[in-house]
Amino acid sequence: MNTFKSNYNSISSIKTFVIALPVYVMMPMRGVLGAIVGYLTGCFVKQASKIIAWYLGIGLITIGILVKKKYLIVNWKKIDEELFRHIFRS
């Protein structure tokens, strides 16, 4: 029971010490933390974009092959009409 009480007292004294520090003391640490988080976010986005680009490329190649083999039939005339109507609508 005494150990909990002594730990609680030391934690509250640490909180008092941190609160008493001026704002500019912790600024370099915030900059370092921001740099680390930014670097990790950049690495994650880079990996995710590579995976998305890979699957998108495979999907487009697959659709191209299916069109070439006549498993998919594309009505280009209807696509042209729809695009023309949406682009040049008044």
GROMACS elastic network, one bead per residue, 0.5 to 0.9 nm:
[ bonds ]
;  ai    aj funct       b0    kb
    1     4     6  0.54098   500
    1     5     6  0.65107   500
    1     6     6  0.88577   500
    2     5     6  0.50460   500
    2     6     6  0.61389   500
    2     7     6  0.85518   500
    3     6     6  0.50871   500
    3     7     6  0.60350   500
    3     8     6  0.84438   500
    4     7     6  0.50889   500
    4     8     6  0.60412   500
    4     9     6  0.85814   500
    5     8     6  0.50787   500
    5     9     6  0.62299   500
    5    10     6  0.87215   500
    6     9     6  0.50664   500
    6    10     6  0.62373   500
    6    11     6  0.86449   500
    7    10     6  0.51248   500
    7    11     6  0.61349   500
    7    12     6  0.86058   500
    8    11     6  0.51310   500
    8    12     6  0.61953   500
    8    13     6  0.86169   500
    9    12     6  0.51981   500
    9    13     6  0.62022   500
    9    14     6  0.86895   500
   10    13     6  0.50585   500
   10    14     6  0.62163   500
   10    15     6  0.86950   500
   11    14     6  0.50644   500
   11    15     6  0.62551   500
   11    16     6  0.86450   500
   12    15     6  0.50351   500
   12    16     6  0.62143   500
   12    17     6  0.86507   500
   13    16     6  0.50032   500
   13    17     6  0.61933   500
   13    18     6  0.87233   500
   14    18     6  0.61864   500
   14    19     6  0.85382   500
   15    18     6  0.51780   500
   15    19     6  0.60704   500
   15    20     6  0.84946   500
   16    19     6  0.52087   500
   16    20     6  0.61158   500
   16    21     6  0.89191   500
   17    20     6  0.51439   500
   17    21     6  0.66270   500
   18    21     6  0.54213   500
   18    22     6  0.87708   500
   19    22     6  0.80056   500
   21    24     6  0.84224   500
   21    25     6  0.68267   500
   21    26     6  0.83194   500
   22    25     6  0.58061   500
   22    26     6  0.79525   500
   23    26     6  0.62087   500
   23    27     6  0.70810   500
   24    27     6  0.52081   500
   24    28     6  0.80197   500
   25    28     6  0.72754   500
   25    29     6  0.83472   500
   26    29     6  0.54034   500
   26    30     6  0.63781   500
   26    31     6  0.88850   500
   27    30     6  0.50611   500
   27    31     6  0.62754   500
   27    32     6  0.87534   500
   28    31     6  0.50190   500
   28    32     6  0.62762   500
   28    33     6  0.86170   500
   29    32     6  0.50761   500
   29    33     6  0.61078   500
   29    34     6  0.84812   500
   30    33     6  0.50317   500
   30    34     6  0.59880   500
   30    35     6  0.85158   500
   31    34     6  0.50218   500
   31    35     6  0.61180   500
   31    36     6  0.86454   500
   32    35     6  0.50702   500
   32    36     6  0.62444   500
   32    37     6  0.86466   500
   33    36     6  0.51621   500
   33    37     6  0.61608   500
   33    38     6  0.84598   500
   34    37     6  0.51560   500
   34    38     6  0.59310   500
   34    39     6  0.84924   500
   35    38     6  0.50465   500
   35    39     6  0.60716   500
   35    40     6  0.86104   500
   36    39     6  0.51461   500
   36    40     6  0.62166   500
   36    41     6  0.85537   500
   37    40     6  0.51802   500
   37    41     6  0.60468   500
   37    42     6  0.85261   500
   38    41     6  0.50824   500
   38    42     6  0.60955   500
   38    43     6  0.86545   500
   39    42     6  0.50851   500
   39    43     6  0.62679   500
   39    44     6  0.87013   500
   40    43     6  0.50913   500
   40    44     6  0.62242   500
   40    45     6  0.86674   500
   41    44     6  0.50954   500
   41    45     6  0.61511   500
   41    46     6  0.85264   500
   42    45     6  0.51653   500
   42    46     6  0.60588   500
   42    47     6  0.86506   500
   43    46     6  0.51170   500
   43    47     6  0.62757   500
   43    48     6  0.86077   500
   44    47     6  0.52653   500
   44    48     6  0.60833   500
   44    49     6  0.85159   500
   45    48     6  0.50547   500
   45    49     6  0.59354   500
   45    50     6  0.85014   500
   46    49     6  0.52650   500
   46    50     6  0.62776   500
   46    51     6  0.88140   500
   47    50     6  0.51836   500
   47    51     6  0.63910   500
   47    52     6  0.87457   500
   48    51     6  0.51887   500
   48    52     6  0.61753   500
   48    53     6  0.85626   500
   49    52     6  0.50392   500
   49    53     6  0.59490   500
   49    54     6  0.84179   500
   50    53     6  0.51744   500
   50    54     6  0.60942   500
   50    55     6  0.87419   500
   51    54     6  0.51183   500
   51    55     6  0.63185   500
   51    56     6  0.85558   500
   52    55     6  0.53320   500
   52    56     6  0.60443   500
   52    57     6  0.85330   500
   53    56     6  0.50726   500
   53    57     6  0.60294   500
   53    58     6  0.85775   500
   54    57     6  0.51961   500
   54    58     6  0.62293   500
   54    59     6  0.86101   500
   55    58     6  0.50775   500
   55    59     6  0.60596   500
   55    60     6  0.86313   500
   56    59     6  0.50725   500
   56    60     6  0.62431   500
   56    61     6  0.86397   500
   57    60     6  0.51862   500
   57    61     6  0.61454   500
   57    62     6  0.85085   500
   58    61     6  0.51348   500
   58    62     6  0.60548   500
   58    63     6  0.86247   500
   59    62     6  0.50631   500
   59    63     6  0.61939   500
   59    64     6  0.85868   500
   60    63     6  0.50988   500
   60    64     6  0.61220   500
   60    65     6  0.86289   500
   61    64     6  0.50101   500
   61    65     6  0.61899   500
   61    66     6  0.86251   500
   62    65     6  0.51315   500
   62    66     6  0.61730   500
   62    67     6  0.86275   500
   63    66     6  0.50727   500
   63    67     6  0.61581   500
   63    68     6  0.85897   500
   63    72     6  0.78943   500
   64    67     6  0.51643   500
   64    68     6  0.61606   500
   64    69     6  0.86511   500
   64    72     6  0.89752   500
   65    68     6  0.50398   500
   65    69     6  0.61218   500
   65    70     6  0.85257   500
   65    71     6  0.86488   500
   66    69     6  0.51635   500
   66    70     6  0.61349   500
   66    71     6  0.51214   500
   66    72     6  0.56030   500
   66    73     6  0.86477   500
   67    70     6  0.50154   500
   67    71     6  0.59361   500
   67    73     6  0.61531   500
   67    74     6  0.73267   500
   68    71     6  0.77121   500
   68    72     6  0.80167   500
   68    73     6  0.89741   500
   69    72     6  0.77187   500
   70    73     6  0.61364   500
   74    77     6  0.87835   500
   74    78     6  0.89046   500
   74    79     6  0.85024   500
   75    78     6  0.55916   500
   75    79     6  0.65087   500
   75    80     6  0.88755   500
   76    80     6  0.60682   500
   76    81     6  0.85623   500
   77    80     6  0.51654   500
   77    81     6  0.62426   500
   77    82     6  0.86943   500
   78    81     6  0.50501   500
   78    82     6  0.61200   500
   78    83     6  0.85371   500
   79    82     6  0.51767   500
   79    83     6  0.60858   500
   79    84     6  0.84399   500
   80    83     6  0.51959   500
   80    84     6  0.59575   500
   80    85     6  0.84402   500
   81    84     6  0.51225   500
   81    85     6  0.60256   500
   81    86     6  0.86196   500
   82    85     6  0.50758   500
   82    86     6  0.61580   500
   82    87     6  0.85039   500
   83    86     6  0.51624   500
   83    87     6  0.59032   500
   83    88     6  0.83012   500
   84    87     6  0.52486   500
   84    88     6  0.58220   500
   84    89     6  0.78583   500
   85    88     6  0.55497   500
   85    89     6  0.54773   500
   86    89     6  0.55209   500
